[in-house]
Amino acid sequence: MHISIYQTIFVLVGVIMIIKAISHFLRHRKSWRELIVWLSLWGGVIAFSLYSGFNNSIMAIFFAFSLVILYTLARVLLRIEQIEKKLIELARAISFLEKK
C-alpha cells in the first residue's frame, strides 16, 4: 500500500485534532456529546484518507475543502447548542426571580 504525502498530512491533522478534543474534554471545556462529534469527524477523516487513496492533488484539495466545510458546520452546531443551554439557564433564573 502506497501512502501519499496528502494521506500523511490528513492523518497527522486528524490525530492532532483528536488529541486536542480529548484534552479539552479532560479539562472540562467540552461535553461528552462534543467529544463524540469531534472523535467521529476526525476518525472519519483518518479512515477516509487512509483507505480512499488520493491519486492526485485535485482530489486532496477537494477533500480538504469538504473537511473545512464539515468542521465549520460542526463548530456552528455545537456553538448553537451551547447558546441554547445558556438561554435556558437564563430563562429559568428570570422565572425564578419573577416568582419572588
C-alpha atoms as an extended CHARMM CRD file, in Angstrom:
* protein
*
       100  EXT
         1         1  MET       CA              0.0000000000        0.0000000000        0.0000000000  PROA      1               0.0000000000
         2         2  HSD       CA              1.4820000000        3.3050000000       -1.0950000000  PROA      2               0.0000000000
         3         3  ILE       CA              0.8110000000        6.2480000000        1.2400000000  PROA      3               0.0000000000
         4         4  SER       CA              0.9870000000        9.6610000000       -0.3740000000  PROA      4               0.0000000000
         5         5  ILE       CA              2.0580000000       12.8970000000        1.2660000000  PROA      5               0.0000000000
         6         6  TYR       CA             -1.5850000000       14.0380000000        1.2710000000  PROA      6               0.0000000000
         7         7  GLN       CA             -2.6670000000       10.9810000000        3.2130000000  PROA      7               0.0000000000
         8         8  THR       CA              0.1210000000       11.5460000000        5.7320000000  PROA      8               0.0000000000
         9         9  ILE       CA             -0.8940000000       15.1820000000        6.2130000000  PROA      9               0.0000000000
        10        10  PHE       CA             -4.5780000000       14.3480000000        6.7190000000  PROA      10              0.0000000000
        11        11  VAL       CA             -3.7590000000       11.5570000000        9.1840000000  PROA      11              0.0000000000
        12        12  LEU       CA             -1.4470000000       13.8490000000       11.1840000000  PROA      12              0.0000000000
        13        13  VAL       CA             -4.0430000000       16.6230000000       11.2830000000  PROA      13              0.0000000000
        14        14  GLY       CA             -6.6870000000       14.1000000000       12.3410000000  PROA      14              0.0000000000
        15        15  VAL       CA             -4.5400000000       12.7120000000       15.1470000000  PROA      15              0.0000000000
        16        16  ILE       CA             -3.6540000000       16.2000000000       16.3970000000  PROA      16              0.0000000000
        17        17  MET       CA             -7.3150000000       17.2420000000       16.4170000000  PROA      17              0.0000000000
        18        18  ILE       CA             -8.3470000000       14.0450000000       18.2580000000  PROA      18              0.0000000000
        19        19  ILE       CA             -5.7080000000       14.7280000000       20.9100000000  PROA      19              0.0000000000
        20        20  LYS       CA             -6.9520000000       18.3180000000       21.1630000000  PROA      20              0.0000000000
        21        21  ALA       CA            -10.5750000000       17.1670000000       21.5710000000  PROA      21              0.0000000000
        22        22  ILE       CA             -9.6400000000       14.6960000000       24.3050000000  PROA      22              0.0000000000
        23        23  SER       CA             -7.5580000000       17.3620000000       26.0570000000  PROA      23              0.0000000000
        24        24  HSD       CA            -10.4770000000       19.8060000000       26.0140000000  PROA      24              0.0000000000
        25        25  PHE       CA            -12.7910000000       17.1150000000       27.3660000000  PROA      25              0.0000000000
        26        26  LEU       CA            -10.4210000000       16.2240000000       30.1940000000  PROA      26              0.0000000000
        27        27  ARG       CA            -10.1540000000       19.9050000000       31.1490000000  PROA      27              0.0000000000
        28        28  HSD       CA            -13.9950000000       20.0960000000       31.2290000000  PROA      28              0.0000000000
        29        29  ARG       CA            -14.1460000000       22.5090000000       28.2960000000  PROA      29              0.0000000000
        30        30  LYS       CA            -16.1070000000       20.0260000000       26.1380000000  PROA      30              0.0000000000
        31        31  SER       CA            -19.0660000000       17.7680000000       26.9110000000  PROA      31              0.0000000000
        32        32  TRP       CA            -19.4600000000       14.0820000000       26.0680000000  PROA      32              0.0000000000
        33        33  ARG       CA            -21.5670000000       14.9980000000       23.0550000000  PROA      33              0.0000000000
        34        34  GLU       CA            -18.9390000000       17.3700000000       21.7140000000  PROA      34              0.0000000000
        35        35  LEU       CA            -16.2150000000       14.7810000000       22.2660000000  PROA      35              0.0000000000
        36        36  ILE       CA            -18.1950000000       12.1680000000       20.3320000000  PROA      36              0.0000000000
        37        37  VAL       CA            -18.8090000000       14.6110000000       17.4530000000  PROA      37              0.0000000000
        38        38  TRP       CA            -15.1340000000       15.5200000000       17.1630000000  PROA      38              0.0000000000
        39        39  LEU       CA            -13.9080000000       11.9390000000       17.5130000000  PROA      39              0.0000000000
        40        40  SER       CA            -16.3540000000       10.8350000000       14.8200000000  PROA      40              0.0000000000
        41        41  LEU       CA            -15.3850000000       13.6510000000       12.4690000000  PROA      41              0.0000000000
        42        42  TRP       CA            -11.6190000000       13.2750000000       12.8270000000  PROA      42              0.0000000000
        43        43  GLY       CA            -11.7670000000        9.4780000000       12.9760000000  PROA      43              0.0000000000
        44        44  GLY       CA            -13.6900000000        9.5740000000        9.7080000000  PROA      44              0.0000000000
        45        45  VAL       CA            -11.0780000000       11.8680000000        8.2130000000  PROA      45              0.0000000000
        46        46  ILE       CA             -8.3140000000        9.4570000000        9.1710000000  PROA      46              0.0000000000
        47        47  ALA       CA            -10.1980000000        6.4130000000        7.8800000000  PROA      47              0.0000000000
        48        48  PHE       CA            -11.1790000000        8.1000000000        4.6220000000  PROA      48              0.0000000000
        49        49  SER       CA             -7.7080000000        9.4360000000        3.9500000000  PROA      49              0.0000000000
        50        50  LEU       CA             -6.0700000000        6.0640000000        4.6020000000  PROA      50              0.0000000000
        51        51  TYR       CA             -8.4810000000        3.8510000000        2.7060000000  PROA      51              0.0000000000
        52        52  SER       CA             -9.5540000000        6.0530000000       -0.1920000000  PROA      52              0.0000000000
        53        53  GLY       CA             -6.1170000000        6.6190000000       -1.6680000000  PROA      53              0.0000000000
        54        54  PHE       CA             -5.5720000000       10.0880000000       -3.0710000000  PROA      54              0.0000000000
        55        55  ASN       CA             -4.4740000000        9.6830000000       -6.6760000000  PROA      55              0.0000000000
        56        56  ASN       CA             -3.8130000000       13.3330000000       -7.3590000000  PROA      56              0.0000000000
        57        57  SER       CA             -3.6870000000       16.7130000000       -5.7200000000  PROA      57              0.0000000000
        58        58  ILE       CA             -7.1220000000       17.7610000000       -7.0270000000  PROA      58              0.0000000000
        59        59  MET       CA             -8.7970000000       15.0150000000       -5.0220000000  PROA      59              0.0000000000
        60        60  ALA       CA             -6.8180000000       16.0480000000       -1.9310000000  PROA      60              0.0000000000
        61        61  ILE       CA             -7.8260000000       19.6970000000       -2.4060000000  PROA      61              0.0000000000
        62        62  PHE       CA            -11.4810000000       18.7120000000       -2.7950000000  PROA      62              0.0000000000
        63        63  PHE       CA            -11.2440000000       16.6010000000        0.3620000000  PROA      63              0.0000000000
        64        64  ALA       CA             -9.6090000000       19.4820000000        2.2530000000  PROA      64              0.0000000000
        65        65  PHE       CA            -12.3670000000       21.9170000000        1.2620000000  PROA      65              0.0000000000
        66        66  SER       CA            -15.0210000000       19.3620000000        2.2080000000  PROA      66              0.0000000000
        67        67  LEU       CA            -13.2870000000       18.9200000000        5.5360000000  PROA      67              0.0000000000
        68        68  VAL       CA            -13.2500000000       22.6700000000        6.1800000000  PROA      68              0.0000000000
        69        69  ILE       CA            -16.9820000000       22.8400000000        5.4610000000  PROA      69              0.0000000000
        70        70  LEU       CA            -17.7590000000       19.8990000000        7.7750000000  PROA      70              0.0000000000
        71        71  TYR       CA            -15.5440000000       21.3030000000       10.5070000000  PROA      71              0.0000000000
        72        72  THR       CA            -17.2290000000       24.7150000000       10.2870000000  PROA      72              0.0000000000
        73        73  LEU       CA            -20.6860000000       23.1510000000       10.3240000000  PROA      73              0.0000000000
        74        74  ALA       CA            -19.8680000000       21.0580000000       13.3830000000  PROA      74              0.0000000000
        75        75  ARG       CA            -18.4780000000       24.0900000000       15.2130000000  PROA      75              0.0000000000
        76        76  VAL       CA            -21.5750000000       26.1530000000       14.4260000000  PROA      76              0.0000000000
        77        77  LEU       CA            -23.9580000000       23.4040000000       15.5410000000  PROA      77              0.0000000000
        78        78  LEU       CA            -22.0840000000       22.8480000000       18.8030000000  PROA      78              0.0000000000
        79        79  ARG       CA            -21.9610000000       26.6000000000       19.4410000000  PROA      79              0.0000000000
        80        80  ILE       CA            -25.7310000000       26.8480000000       18.8800000000  PROA      80              0.0000000000
        81        81  GLU       CA            -26.2250000000       24.0710000000       21.4250000000  PROA      81              0.0000000000
        82        82  GLN       CA            -24.1120000000       25.9290000000       23.9980000000  PROA      82              0.0000000000
        83        83  ILE       CA            -26.0330000000       29.1670000000       23.4290000000  PROA      83              0.0000000000
        84        84  GLU       CA            -29.3130000000       27.2970000000       23.7370000000  PROA      84              0.0000000000
        85        85  LYS       CA            -28.2550000000       25.8660000000       27.1170000000  PROA      85              0.0000000000
        86        86  LYS       CA            -27.2690000000       29.3240000000       28.3610000000  PROA      86              0.0000000000
        87        87  LEU       CA            -30.5960000000       30.7880000000       27.2290000000  PROA      87              0.0000000000
        88        88  ILE       CA            -32.4820000000       28.0600000000       29.0780000000  PROA      88              0.0000000000
        89        89  GLU       CA            -30.4870000000       28.7720000000       32.2530000000  PROA      89              0.0000000000
        90        90  LEU       CA            -31.1500000000       32.4920000000       31.8850000000  PROA      90              0.0000000000
        91        91  ALA       CA            -34.8750000000       31.9440000000       31.3470000000  PROA      91              0.0000000000
        92        92  ARG       CA            -35.0400000000       29.7520000000       34.4610000000  PROA      92              0.0000000000
        93        93  ALA       CA            -33.2060000000       32.3720000000       36.5160000000  PROA      93              0.0000000000
        94        94  ILE       CA            -35.5360000000       35.1400000000       35.3080000000  PROA      94              0.0000000000
        95        95  SER       CA            -38.5650000000       32.9530000000       36.0090000000  PROA      95              0.0000000000
        96        96  PHE       CA            -37.2840000000       32.2010000000       39.4920000000  PROA      96              0.0000000000
        97        97  LEU       CA            -36.7380000000       35.9130000000       40.2180000000  PROA      97              0.0000000000
        98        98  GLU       CA            -40.2040000000       36.8400000000       38.9280000000  PROA      98              0.0000000000
        99        99  LYS       CA            -41.8610000000       34.3490000000       41.2820000000  PROA      99              0.0000000000
       100       100  LYS       CA            -40.3800000000       36.0650000000       44.3420000000  PROA      100             0.0000000000
